[in-house]
């Protein structure tokens, strides 16, 4: 299994989203965190099962319970989580994070 690395900005996005959801409804941020955890495990178990993003070296996993997408890169020895992005806000802002 490949190692997993989070881009610092993706970590911040995750923390901010958890905080936002917890402020809206008690426990909702925990549900979001659990959903992200399950999605990341799926990515780590079979990263090539997720669709490639057109014209960039990246793949995406759309969450089922929340309007968020996990963008990630599959490298020889690791999986890099590039963004935890809201599905309808600022499309493509995370592209500058790709190496």
Steps between C-alpha positions, in 0.01 A plus 500: 500500500628845408568757770257788529605866507270799548587835346508755785224702333283185476550440874387855570196458274405184687530664842304807389221287350473289816479817711240651265277193512533470878386863536197432282381183674658326796672182381473582129872576483570157647281341231690697236832387648382137495390538137840643405675219689302232313565670165873528571514130595328415171756713315788333680364150433441552128610843374468417131130418540421872511456712189785708365448875480526617140831655389676471837683225688231461763202288602185578695272335754160662547349461847150357506369672813656845464561733203878449508759346272838359597760569232812287512808396304631146472878484500736201491535477878220718638156650463487878543173656612498833317169648610184444701288728282137608513345367180347830387731769635801643317547217247862427416656717773700197619672444162795720602579248775590224254868420471 
